[in-house]
Structure formats: structure tokens, C-alpha cells
Amino acid sequence: MFASVTSGAILGIKSYLVQVEVNASSGLPGFSMVGLLSPEVKEAAERVRVALKNTGITMPPLHITVNLSPADLRKEGTAFDLPIAVGILIATKNIALEAIKETLIIGELGLDGSVKKTSGILPIVREAVKNGYHRFLVPGENIEEAKAISKAKVNGAFTLEEVISLLKNNLSGVKKKSRNARNHAPITEGKEKEVVDFIDISGQEQAKRAAVIAASGFHHLLLIGPPGTGKTMVARRIPTILPPLTEEERVRL
């Protein structure tokens, strides 16, 4: 049976989508991978096989071929482990093909079946949203990062067993947040609630004028003076005289 799972990767400073194509057929049992792969990607075959075994899933004696498309772009990193595992599960009829419809999957697998944190999640999710994808299955430690893109519906998993459960339940489960997960607020357009305001500054006319000129002209600003003269007060309030950043600007920064 054939299965195709959407994933993503980083090439230089750009992100792009990758189709992880998996075909399971009768014949001499084996596991081959193609698609201009780096050594760490080729090693995914062993990581996936052992992770599936330690999750309680034994791969049948089939010839499994994995192709990462587009084949003319070099693939690097370990983020293809999870989509390859999901593709194998679909190709061997352990998961229904409809479970991954319009879903991007990314993540590294440990030999014990754990889903490990992966770098580059934010730009990959952003690129996927641009291409019409809105459902994402990512490592549990990356879930808050992925949610920084406002239109992304993100699910996270810490183990392959959780991934299987989520896919069988149409990504309807709610998982615990990792202790190590960073807090990324969703990126939305509009001005955030400010706790300080530039209008609060009393006096300091030269400093205020310098701050306004620097902000409007994209200039650098150096504040020098003894403690208590208002340097920090002025600096903290400069963002309140600037227009709110768009989602595009925030991601680029």
C-alpha cells in the first residue's frame, strides 16, 4: 500500500514542504530510502524501525521504500523520523489514510518511541499555512512555538503511542505541556496591551525628542547618564509610540 505524509524542512534560510512517500509491497523484506538524503536522514530507517518495535508495533516482512520529494533538494536533519513512521503505519493499515488529510507532521524519534524536540518548527509551520495547511502534529516541546502562527491548529505528542492515539481520534486529544516548553504567545495583528506608555514621561524633553526621531527614522539610540535619570523609563516606553508589528514582521524578527 502507498501513503504520502506532508512534512517540512529548512534549506539555508528558507523553509519548504516535503512529501514523505512510503510504499509497502511484497517481496524481499527490506527498508530503502531515496530522495537526496544526508547521512542523518538515512539513519532514520533504524530509528523508526526500533521506535515502532518498542511501541509494540512489529513491522511485517515487507519491502518498504521511502522517498522524500522533491528529490532534487537535499534533505538534512532528523525531523523526518515521525512522518516516516506515520507513513509506514498507514501503508501497513495500522492508521487510516484520512487521519492525516491536510495535516503536516514533523518530529524526531528516540529508540524508545519518544518524540523529541525539533528545530525550525516556526518557519516550517508558517510556510505550510501559506500553502493551505492548518493542522499540525509536532513534538510536545515544540507545540507552543508552532502555535505562534495564529492560523495553525497544533497538536503535540511526546511519544509515538500518543501520535497513534491522536491520529486515530482525528487529532482531538489534548496533551500535557512539557516542562521545558518555551512560552510563545500567538502572533496576531493589532496592538498588544501595554503596561507603560510614552505619555507617562514627565519632562525629559531632549530624551523624548531623541527617542521619537530614532523610532521614526529607524536609527540607533544610545542613552548615557547616572542611575535614576530616566534612561530605562524612556527606553521601555519607545515601543508604545511605534505601530504594532504585523505577523509577517514578527516572524522575520
RAWOWO-V929608 format. One line per field, one symbol per residue. psi: psi as a letter, one per 20 degrees, with the letter a starting at -180 (. if undefined). burial: b if it has 24 or more other C-alpha atoms within 12 Angstrom, else e. Layout:
BEGIN
psi = ???
burial = ???
END
This chain:
BEGIN
psi = qqqppparrpodjqqqqpooppporrapproqprkmqrghghihggggghgggiijopprmroppppoqpijppprajiigghggggghghjkhqqhihjpkpppqqqqrhjjqoqqqqjgghggghghhjjpipporqhijghghihohjpopqqqiqhhhgggghiklliqpqqpqhipqooqpoqqqpqpqirqhiippblggggggggggghjlqqpopprrqjijghggghighijqqqqrhghggh.
burial = ebbbbbbbbbeeeebbbbbbbbbbeeeeeebbbbbebeeebbbbbbbbbbbbeebebebbeebbbbbbbeeeebbbbbbbbbbbbbbbbbbbebbbbebbebbbbbbbbbbebbbbbbbbbbbbbbbbbeeebbbbbbbbbbbbbbbbbbbbbbbbbbbbbbbbbbbeebbeeebeeeeeeeeeebbeeeeeeeeeebeebeeeeebbeebbeeeeeeeeeeeeeeeeeebebbbebbbbbeeeeeeeeebee
END
